[in-house]
Amino acid sequence: MPRPRHFSILALVTLAVLLASGILLFRGKGKYYVYGEADNDLVALLRAEGNRVRLYGSADLALEKARRHSAVLLLGGGYPDHPQTLTPEQRSLIRQKGLRVFADFVTLLEEPQLREIQFERVVVKQPLGTLEPMDLLSVNRAVCCVEEAPDTVLCMARVAGFDKAVFGLEGTPSFPLVYRMDEGCVWASTSCLSDFARLRLMPEKHWKVFWEAVLSDLTGRSVSFSRWPSLVHPAYGADTPLPREARKEAIRKGIEWFFNGHFLVHPSWKESWLFRYQGDGLMPVGPSLPEDAPDGDGSLGVLEGHCSAIYKDGRQAYRYWLRDDVQGESSMAFALAGDLLEDENLKEISARLSDYSFQEFRDGPRDDPQSPTFGLLGWAYTHKWVYYGDDNARSILGSILAGRVLHTDRWEEKTHQAIEANFNTTGLNGFRGPRLHEQDIQQNGLDHYRRSTLINPHPHFESWLWACYLWAYADTGEEKYLDLAEKGISMTMAAYPGGWYWTNGIQQERSRMVLPLAWLYRVRPTDEHREWLERITSDLAANQVPCGAIREELGDPSKGSFGAERCNADYGNNEAPLIFSNGDPVADMLYTCNFAIFGLNEAACATGDPGIRRMADSLAEFLVRIQARSDAIKNVDGAWFRAFNYSNWDYWASNADAGWGAQSTLTGWIQSWIITTLALMEKDTSYWDLTLGTESRPE
């Protein structure tokens, strides 16, 4: 039956109004004339979204073939070495035809000055979609052309802040990243922005907004992408139901990551890569190993992991340094993963790593019974004369667990000697201080340290040695270990919270404190000791968000070693937290969540407290979800990065830390403690029960 005539007329009038107003334009797909490659990320995305993309082999041809008032993308610059030049003739043609153009990695200069980004970040100068002035993005260590432009949309500058440039551009040089010219017809970028996935531009949600706004301007229609390609992403979404075997799969992927990155040192590249970039250990950073590099067997140790720097080609830098704590921690992870996954090769690697730890880092005076440093473990290959108590503690704990899991007493005597050596350099109040040096110990003698009246309520440096002493007491029955640990813990809890010192945040100090409190309750289960444990775990719980992450928190600035930046110039010069102010939605896997999950599991097993068990389970689920996955960048597949932004559900945070930024990884501190704890939870046990139970004794 024909429709009434008045309905057809009304429909036509309505359609005309909507078309004129642009309301319906977003429903159609765009057409783009492009100078670039088919595998360019933006080109691939446009095609995947159903747009028509015509590719040409030169900028001149793309501009010539483009119809009047159409959108042109000039993406064919020879990044990172040879920017494309936008000539006066091309600009004249653009104006004549009324084209709307985006030119990537472009310069207007005959002899462009190229600059590799270091700690500069992208600062929004003009509103763009939902992006507001002073919002922050990153192009990592990209290469940029240094240009001058009056109409700058995005600029590069070294600025403080989490996701906002909190001090603006005050006192810091800046130069354009994206600017507009020729009466707004041309958008020009001084770096490569169209290969956003390959170059890992962050945060991804901001770059999505950027490109939607730019393309909307070029096409005159509202552009919105239904997807955003990413080469590195979390294993699961925030609300994705986890498979039944998700935790075990995370353990398997976590241990495979050591091989994906070839972090186990192999003799074929030890000289050419490790020693080349390790240097004096002050900045042991270099490019990632080749994908076909062979894996070592543990006998030459394991590297630290990734530096946070992502280079101009999208590859992430490595830290080529051998540290003792990393060896012991990795040995523990390999042993427990090998046991859980029934993989004998992993167990053999574990044994070799512990062998290497005691051979390489307990040499010289550390292996001389007449030396006051006998039994101590040197900090690193380049700094064997430095002794951090917390690093010694983690290496000791790692080798103890490896020995018990592998049912061998090969390192038992040396682990007890290491505990005793640290005990002998601990003062009357149970405090040792952050760092001791070989020369000072040799000159001062052990009595100098035993008689020290130092009081240092700083769990980052002190607390895990107390855990070692409590373990030694349970293993040997020697009261001196319990007495000294209890004294240090008691004075530290008396100073909480206002008297605590903190390193990168107060949250990490709480996380470190859970383990000794749990083990103190094991050996002396008093009401007071239980109250101490509940006080710390309750404060952690207050900062645990619904997804299971523990939010970072800064403490009293007067007590902090590395707090928020005080000006733009501070950014990137020291160690630093991932946040700028309390409330920033970030969890830290290097200093907080990694140690919290281990301590909470020990506390839950020690007390049977269902609230602590829920905290541990929730944090474990969060860690399973955020483990990195990547088919394209294998050396990060299975890793946990230092930072996770649980609001964006990505790896974005302040990258101000000079050595351990947001995208750094660590075979020891991060990877090993997470793998180990997930494996303990999978076995429904604790470190304490596994190492001190009768079934763990060497055969």
N, C-alpha and C positions, 0 to 999 in steps of 0.2 A: 504494500500500500504506500503511495507516494507521501512524503512528509509535507506538512503545510508550508506554503510559500513563506509565511512570516518567520518561521523557524530558520529557514535557510538564509534569509537576509540577515537575521540577528546573529547567526553563527559567523557569517562572513564579516560583518561589522566588528564583532568581538575579536576574531582572528586578526583582522587588520590592526586593531588597537594594540593587541598583545605583541604583534610583530614590530610595530612602530616603537613600542616602549622597550623592546629588547627582552621581555620576560620569557618568551619562548625560544630565544636564540640558543640557550644553553643546551637544549635538547638535541640539536644537531651536532654532527662531528665536524672538526675543523679540517682545513686544507693548508698544508705547509710546503713551501719551497725551501729545500734544505741543501746546503753545501756541507757534507759530512759523510760519515760512514754508517752503514746499516747497523753495526753493532754498538753504536753510541747509545748510552743509557736512555737519553731523552728520546731519541729516534725510536728505539725499541719500545719504550713506554707509549709513545703516541700511537704507534701502530697497534700495539696490544689493546689500546682503548678504542680502536676503530676509526682513527683519524686517517685521512689521506695524506701520505708523505711522498713527495717527489724528490729524489736525490739527484744531485748534480756534482760534477767533478771539480768545480771551481766556484768561487764566490761570484765572479763576473757572470758565469752562465746562470747561476741561480737567480741573480738580480735581473738578468735579461729576460728569462723565461717567466718570471713572476708576473701575474696579472696585477693591474692597478689596484691599489688599496689592499693588497693581500699580505699575508704573514710570511716572513722570510727568516730562516734560522741559519746563521753562518757559524757552523760548528767545526769547521775543518782546519783549525789552527794546529800547528805542529807542536802541541804541548808535549813536554815542558820546555823545549829549547827554542822553538821558532814560532813566536806569535804571528798571527795574521795581521796584515796592515789594512786598515780601511782608508782607501785613497780618496782624494778630493773628487775624482771622477765618479767613484762609486756612490759617494754621499750625494752628489748632484743628481744621479739617476734615482736614488731613493726618494729625494724630494720631488722630482718631476713626476714619478709614478705614484706618489703618495703611499709608499710601502711602509710597513711597520716591521722593524728589523731587530733581532737580537744577535749580537756578534760576540762570540765566545773567545776568550784568550786573544784579545785584540789590542793593538796599539795604534796610536796616531803619530808616533815618532819614527823617524828614519833609523835611529840607533837606540832601540829601547833598552832601558835599564831593568834587568831581571833581578828579582829578590826572592829568596826562599824564606817562607814564613817560619818563625821560631815559636815564640809565645804569644804573638799577636792573634787576636780573634776577630770575628766578623761582628761589626756593630751596625745595627739598623739606624739610619739617620732620618729616613722619611717613612711615614706609615705605608704599609704594603700588605694588603689583605688584612689578616688579623695580627700581623707583626707590627709592633709599636716602636717608636724611637727608643734606643738604648737596649733593645732586645739583643741577645747574643746568639751567634751561630759559630761554626768552625769549619775551616777548610784544611785543618791539620797542618802538615808541613808543605803546603802547596807552593808553587812558583807563581809569582805575580809580576806584572809589568808595573813599574812605578810611574804613574801618570798624575797630571793635575786636571781636575775637573770641577766646575762650579756646581753642577747639579748632581751631587753624589747621593745615591740611594743607600748603598752599603759601603762601609769603609773598613779598613784593617787597622787595628790599634791594640796595643798592650794595655788591657784594662782589667781591673779587679771586679769580682762579682761572680755570682752563680749563673743565673740566666739573664741578669740585667747588668749593664755597666753602671755600678752603683755610684761611682764618682764622675760619671759622664766621660768626656774626653779631656778632662782637666789634666794638664801637665804631661800629656803623652802624645808623641807624634802619630799622625794618621795619614793614610793615603787611600784613594778610592779602590774599591773592589768592583762595584757596579755603579755606573753613572748613566745619565741620559743626555742626549745632545740632539741637535738639529730639530729644535722645537718639539722634543719628545718623541720623534719618529724612531730614533735609534736607542736601544739599550745596549750598552757596552760593558763587557766584563774583562777585567784585567787578568783573570785566571781562568782555568777550565772549570766550569760549573755544571756542564751538561752531562759529564760522566760521573754523576753524583754517587752511584752505587759502587763503581770500581774504585773511586777515590775515597769512599767512606766518609762523605760529608755529613756532619752532625749538627744538631739533632735532626733526624730524618723528617719529623713532623713539620719543622720549620722550613726545611728546604722544599717540602711538598707545597706549603703555603706560598713560598716564594715563586715557584714555577707556575702555580695556578694563577697567581696575580699577574706575572709577566705575560703568560700566554693569553690571559683574558684581555689584557691591553692590546696585544698584537692582533687578536682576531676580532675584537669587538663583541665577543660572546663570553658568557660566564663559563670558565673551564674548571672542572672539578674531577680529579682522578679517583677512580674506584679502588686503586691499589698503589703501592709504592715499592719498587724493587729494592731489596736489601741483600747484600752478600753475607752479612753476619747478623744473626738474630737470636733471640732467646729460644730455648728448646720448646717452650710451651707458652701460651698466652696466660694472662692473669686468671682467667676463668675457665680455661680449657680443662676438662676432666683428665686427670692423670691416669695413664695405663697402670695396671696392677704391678708391672715390673719396672715402673719408671725409676725408682730409686736404684735398683740394681743396674739398670741401663745407664744411669748417670755415672755410677762407679766405673762401669766398663768403658764408657766414653772418656771419662776423666783420666783413666790410666792410659788409654790409647793416645791421648793428647801428647804425652811425653814422646811418643814415636812420631806422631803427626808433625811435631816441631823439631824432631831430631835433637832433643835437648841432652840426651845421653852422649857424652863426649866420645868421639871415635878417633883412633890414632891418625886416620888419613886426613883429617881436617883440624887436628888439635893445634898444630903450629900455625897454619895459614889463616885460621879463623879465630880460635880461642885466644891465642897469645897475641895475635895481631891487634885485636880490639880490646882485650882486657887491659893492656897497658899497666898503669900504676894502680888501677882499681878505682880511681876517682870518678871517671865517667866511662865505664866499660861498655859503650854502646856502638853497635854496628848494624849493617843490613842483615836481614834474616838469611838463614842458611838456604842453599839451593834445595828445591823440592826432592831431588834425587840423592841428597846427602845420606851416607850410611849412618845407622844407629850404633852407638856404643853398647857395651854389655854391662855398664856400671862400674867397671874396674878403673876408669879414668874420671869418674864423677859425673855430675849433672849440672848444667847451666842454670842460671836464675830464671830465665823466661823472657818475656817481652818488656821492652820499654814502652811507654805510652805514645811515643812518636810514630805517626803514620806518614810515610814519606810521599813525595810528589807522584810516585807511581802506584800508590795504594798499598805498598808493602809496609809491614810494621817492623820497627827496629827490635833487635834482641839486646839483652844484657849479657855480655860475655864475661861472666865473673864466676869464680868458684868459691862458694862460702861453705863453711862446715855445717852450719845449722840446716842448710838446704839438703845436704847429703843425708843426715840422720832422719830428717822429716820425710824425705822421698823414700828412703829405705823402709820406713814404717808403712807408707802407703802401698808400696809394691808388695810388701809381705802380706798385708791384710787383703789387698785386692787379689793377689795370687791364691790365697787360701779360699776366699769366697768364690772366685771364678774357676777354681781348680786348674790353675795355670802354673806349672812348675818353672817356666822360664821367668815369670815375674818374681818368683821366690828367689831364684838364682841371682837376678839383678839386685834384689834387696840385699842379699848377703854381700855382694861385691861392693855396693854403696857403703855399707857399714864398715867393711874392711878398708875401703878408701878413706873414709872419714878418720879412722883412728891411725892409719898409716901416714896420711898427708898432713893432718892438722894437729897431731900429737907428736911431732918430731922434735929434734933438738932438745932444749931445756925442758920441754913439756914431757919428755920421755926419760928424764934423768931423775932417779929417786932422791938424789941429793939436792935437787933444785927446788926452790920455793914455788915454782910454777908447775911442778910435776903433776900430771893428770889433767891440767887445763886444756881446753880445745881452742886453738887459734881461730880468730874470727873469719879470716878469708885467706886465700892463696897469696894475695899481695899484702896482707896485714896479719900475719900469724902472731905478731907481738901484741895484738889488741885482744882483750877479753871482755866481751859483753856477757853478763850473767844470764840475761834472758835468752840469748842465742845459744849459750852453753846448755841451758835447761831444755830447750826444744830439741837440740841434737841428742841429748841424753835420753829424753823421753822417747824419741824416735827409735833409737838403737835398742832400748829396753824392750819396746813392743816388738820390734823385728826379731829379736832373739827369742822371745817367748812364743811368737807365732811360728817361727821356724824350728822351735824345739832344739835350740843350740845354746851353749854357754860360752860361745866364742868371744863375746864382747862383755860378758858379765863383770869380770874383774875390772876392766877398763871403765865401764860405766860407773861402778862404785868408786873408783879412783877419781873420776871426773866430779862426782857429787861431793866427795870429800875435799877435793881441791877448791871447789867453790865455797864449801862450808868454811874452810880454813881462811878464806879471804872475806868472810862475812863478819860484821861487827857485833858487839855485845847486844845490840837491840834487834838484831836480825836483818839489818840492812847492809847492802854491799855497794850501792851506788851504781850508776849506769855503766861505767867503763873503767877498766884497769889496764895498765900497760906493763909489759915485760920488764922494762928497765926500772920502773918504780918498785915493782915487787921485789926484784933482785936487790935493790938498794935498801928498801925499807925492812924487808924480812916479814914473815908471816905474823909475828906478834903485833906488829904495827896495825894490821888489819883486824886481828882478833880482838884487840882492845879498843877499837874505834867505837865512839859513841854516836855515830851518824844516825840521824833519823830522816828517812826519805820515803814518805807515804806516796809512792809513785808506782802503782801496780805494773805499768808497762815494763819497767826494768826489774822489779823486785819479786813479783808474785809467783812466777812459775818456778823460780828456785825454791820458794817455800813448798811448792807442790812436790818438787824432787826430794826435799828433805822429809816430807810427810810419807812419801812412797818408800824412802830408804828406812824410815822408822818401822813401817809396816813389814818391810822385807827382812830387816836385821834385828829389830827390837831395841836398837840403841836409842835411849831417851834423849840424847843430846840433840838429835835431829828434830824431834817433836818440840822440845823446849824452845829452841831458837826460832823455828817456824811459827809457833804459837805466839811468841813475843812480838815478832814483826807484824803478824796479822792483827793482833790485838791493838797495837799502836796505830796501825793503818786504819782500822775500823773506827777507832776513837777520833781520828782526824776527818772522817767522812761526813759530809761531802766537801765542806768549805776548805779544809786543809789539804786536800789532795792536789798533787801536781799532775799535769796531763801533757801529753805530747801533741797529737793531732786532734784531740777531742776528748771530752770526759767520758763519752760512751765506750771508747776502747778500754779505758781504765776499768770500768765496771765489768766489761766482758772478760778481761784478764783475771779479775778477782774471783770470779765464780769457781774456777778450778780449785785453788787452794782452800777455799771455804768448804767446798763439797768434800774434799779429802780430809780436812780437819774434822768435819762432822763424822766421817767414817771412823776415825781413830779415837775421837773423843766427842761422842754425841750428846753434848750438853744443851740446855735450853738457850744459853747465850750464843753458842755456836750456830744453832739452828736459826736464831733471830738474825744474826749477821748475814747468813746465807739468804734468808727470806727478804731482808732489806735490799740487798743488791739485786736479786732476781726480780723483786717487785718494781724497782726503778727501771730495770731493763724492760719489763713487761709494759710499763707505762709508755715506752717508746716503741713498742712493737705494733706495727700497723696491721690492718686486716689481712693483707697478702702474706704476712709472716715476716716481712723485712723488719730489721731493727733500724730505726731512723737515727742518723748521726746527730750528735749534739756537742756543742762547744761549752766549755766551763768558764769559770772566772778567768778573764783575760790575764790577770796578774799572776796566775798559776800555770799558764800554758806556755809551752815551748814554741809551738808553731800554730798560731791561731789565724783568724781571718786577716786578709791584707788590710793595711791601714791607708794605702794609697795605690794608685795604678802602678807605680814603679815597683811595688813589692811583688807583683804577680810573676811567678816563675823563678824566683830567686832563692827559695828555700824549700824545705819540706813544708807541706801545707795540707789542710783538710780539704775534703771534697765539697764542702758547703761554705757559704759565706755567713749565713746566719741560721739560727735554730728554726726549724720548720721546713727548711729546704728538703724536698722529698727524695733523699738519697740514702742508700745502704752501702757500707764499706766492707768489702770482702778481704781486704788486706789487714785491717787492724781490729775489726769488730765482729762481724758475723762469723768469720772463720773460727775465731777463738770462742765466741759465745756458744756456737752449736756444740763444740767439744765440751765446754764446761757445763752447759745445761744438761747434756746427756749424762755426764758424770753425776751431777746434782740430782737428777731425776732417779737414777739408779741407787744413789746413796740414801735418799729420803723416801722414795716411793710417792712423792708429792704429785698428784694428778695435774695440778696447775703448772708446775715446772715441766712435766712431761708434755703437756699441750703446747707450751712455748717451744720446746725442742722440736716437736713434730711439725709445728707450723713453720718454723724457721727452716727445717729440712726440706719441706715441700717447696718453699720459696726458692731455695738453692737449686733444687732439681729443675724448677721452671726456668731459671735465668741462665743456666749453663749455655755457653755459646755454641751455636751450630753454624757451620758453613761448608758448603760443597765446593766453593770456589777458592777459599783461603784456608787450606787444610791446617796450617800451623796454629790456627786459633780454634779449630773444631774440637769441642770438648773442654775448652778452658773456662775458668771463671775469671772475669775481669775484676779489677779492684772496685769499680763503681757500678751501681745500678740505680737508675732513676725509675722508681716504681710508679710515678705519676705518668711519665711518658711511656713507660715499659721499654726502656732502651738503656744504653750505656753512657748517657750524657751526664756530666757533672762538671764542677770547676776542675780545670786541668792545671792548676797553679803549682802543683808539686814538681820540684825540679828533677826528681829522679823516679818517682812512683806516681805517675799521673793516673787519670781516670781509666784509661784502657790498658794499663799495665797488667801483667800476669806474673805469677811467681810459683815455681815448681814446689817450693817449700811452704812458706807461710800460708799461701792461699790454697793451692791445689791439694797439697798433701793432707792438711787438717780437715778439709771438706771431704775428700775421699775417705779418709780414715774414719771420720765420725759417721758418715753415711753407712760405711761397712759395719761398724760396731752396732749401729741401730738396726741394720738388716739382720745381724746375728742376734739381736735382742740382748745385748750385753754392754759392758762398759770397759774402758781401759783398765780400771782398777781390778775388776773381776777377771779379766782376761790375763793380766800379768801377775796377779797375786794369788789366783786360784791354784789348787794343787795340780790341775790338768795342764797348766801352762809351764810347769817346771821342765827344764831341759832333761832329756832322756840320758 
